[in-house]
Amino acid sequence: MSHKAVKVGLTSLVLALSFGGLLYSTMGEATEYYKHVDEVMTQPSEWYGKKLQLHGYVVPDSILKRKSSLDYKFKVQSNGHVVDATYTGVVPDTFKGEAEVVLKGTLSPEGFTVAPNGVMAKCPSKYEARPGGPSGTE
């Protein structure tokens, strides 16, 4: 093997290892798991402190807003499992009881703390097609 081939091989190896290490360290810190409330709340301690995107439905009549602030407390449920959530910030117009939501944040023994701008609420079902066709008259 020539001296030039060894240099090219070693350089390629160093670059590949460097790129792999950088990718691993970046992805390790930024990984967010997308989970449903019932998946997380069966063994919540496994998820404490990890970044999560939590999917569920707002429990009707559970939204409490502190007067003259943007502090919210509410409950999110999925398949009979419920988690308390807290959030400070502006919520979408579609955020209300029974709304389907995805929350970004972290879980602790006290509940789910939603990150800034971490509330995403799906549009209500009134925008879905009615049975019998688009006009609902068929």
C-alpha positions as CSV (number, residue, x, y, z in Angstrom):
1,M,0.0,0.0,0.0
2,S,1.4,3.4,-0.9
3,H,2.1,6.2,1.6
4,K,-0.5,8.4,-0.1
5,A,-3.3,5.7,0.3
6,V,-2.5,5.4,4.0
7,K,-2.8,9.2,4.4
8,V,-6.1,9.3,2.6
9,G,-7.4,6.3,4.6
10,L,-6.4,7.8,7.9
11,T,-7.9,11.2,7.0
12,S,-11.1,9.6,5.9
13,L,-11.3,7.6,9.2
14,V,-10.7,10.7,11.4
15,L,-13.3,12.7,9.5
16,A,-15.9,9.9,9.7
17,L,-15.3,9.5,13.5
18,S,-15.4,13.2,14.1
19,F,-18.7,13.6,12.2
20,G,-20.2,10.6,14.0
21,G,-19.2,11.9,17.4
22,L,-20.6,15.3,16.6
23,L,-23.8,13.8,15.3
24,Y,-24.2,11.6,18.4
25,S,-23.5,14.4,20.9
26,T,-25.9,16.8,19.1
27,M,-28.7,14.3,18.7
28,G,-28.3,13.0,22.3
29,E,-29.1,16.4,23.8
30,A,-31.8,17.5,21.4
31,T,-33.8,14.3,21.2
32,E,-37.5,14.7,22.1
33,Y,-39.7,11.7,22.5
34,Y,-43.3,11.9,21.0
35,K,-45.5,9.9,23.4
36,H,-49.2,9.7,24.4
37,V,-50.2,10.4,27.9
38,D,-51.2,6.8,28.6
39,E,-47.8,5.6,27.4
40,V,-45.9,7.9,29.7
41,M,-48.1,7.7,32.8
42,T,-48.0,3.9,33.1
43,Q,-44.4,4.3,34.4
44,P,-43.9,8.1,34.8
45,S,-40.6,7.9,36.7
46,E,-38.9,6.6,33.5
47,W,-39.6,9.9,31.8
48,Y,-38.8,12.4,34.6
49,G,-36.5,15.1,33.3
50,K,-36.5,14.0,29.6
51,K,-37.7,16.3,26.9
52,L,-41.1,15.0,25.6
53,Q,-43.7,15.9,23.1
54,L,-46.8,14.7,24.9
55,H,-50.0,14.0,23.0
56,G,-53.5,13.9,24.6
57,Y,-56.8,15.7,25.1
58,V,-57.5,18.6,27.4
59,V,-59.8,17.4,30.2
60,P,-63.1,19.4,30.1
61,D,-63.4,22.1,32.7
62,S,-59.8,21.6,33.9
63,I,-58.2,24.8,32.5
64,L,-57.4,27.3,35.2
65,K,-55.8,30.6,34.4
66,R,-54.3,32.9,37.1
67,K,-56.0,36.3,37.0
68,S,-54.0,39.0,35.2
69,S,-51.3,36.6,34.0
70,L,-50.5,34.0,31.4
71,D,-50.1,31.2,33.9
72,Y,-52.2,28.1,33.1
73,K,-52.9,24.8,34.9
74,F,-54.8,22.1,33.2
75,K,-55.1,18.3,32.8
76,V,-54.4,16.3,29.7
77,Q,-55.7,12.7,29.3
78,S,-55.5,9.7,27.0
79,N,-57.1,6.3,27.4
80,G,-58.0,6.9,31.1
81,H,-54.5,8.2,32.1
82,V,-54.3,11.9,33.2
83,V,-51.4,14.2,33.8
84,D,-51.4,17.7,35.4
85,A,-49.8,20.4,33.2
86,T,-48.5,23.9,33.8
87,Y,-47.8,26.5,31.2
88,T,-46.9,30.2,31.1
89,G,-47.5,31.9,27.8
90,V,-50.0,32.6,25.1
91,V,-52.2,29.6,24.1
92,P,-53.7,29.0,20.7
93,D,-57.3,30.0,20.1
94,T,-58.2,26.3,19.7
95,F,-56.9,25.5,23.2
96,K,-60.0,24.5,25.2
97,G,-61.7,21.6,26.9
98,E,-61.5,18.3,24.9
99,A,-59.1,19.9,22.4
100,E,-56.4,17.5,21.0
101,V,-53.0,18.9,22.0
102,V,-49.3,18.2,21.7
103,L,-47.3,19.7,24.5
104,K,-43.5,20.1,24.5
105,G,-41.8,20.1,27.9
106,T,-40.6,17.8,30.7
107,L,-42.3,15.5,33.2
108,S,-41.6,15.6,36.9
109,P,-43.3,14.2,40.0
110,E,-45.3,17.4,40.2
111,G,-46.6,17.0,36.6
112,F,-45.8,18.2,33.1
113,T,-44.1,21.5,32.7
114,V,-44.7,22.9,29.2
115,A,-41.8,24.8,27.6
116,P,-42.3,28.3,26.2
117,N,-44.4,28.2,23.0
118,G,-44.9,24.5,23.7
119,V,-48.7,24.2,23.3
120,M,-50.0,23.0,20.0
121,A,-53.8,22.5,19.7
122,K,-55.5,20.8,16.8
123,C,-58.3,22.5,15.0
124,P,-61.7,21.4,16.4
125,S,-63.6,18.7,14.6
126,K,-66.2,21.2,13.3
127,Y,-63.9,21.6,10.3
128,E,-64.0,17.9,9.4
129,A,-66.4,16.6,6.7
130,R,-69.9,15.6,7.9
131,P,-71.2,12.1,7.2
132,G,-73.2,12.0,3.9
133,G,-71.0,14.4,1.9
134,P,-69.5,17.9,2.0
135,S,-72.9,19.6,2.5
136,G,-74.2,17.2,5.1
137,T,-77.5,17.0,3.2
138,E,-77.1,13.8,1.3
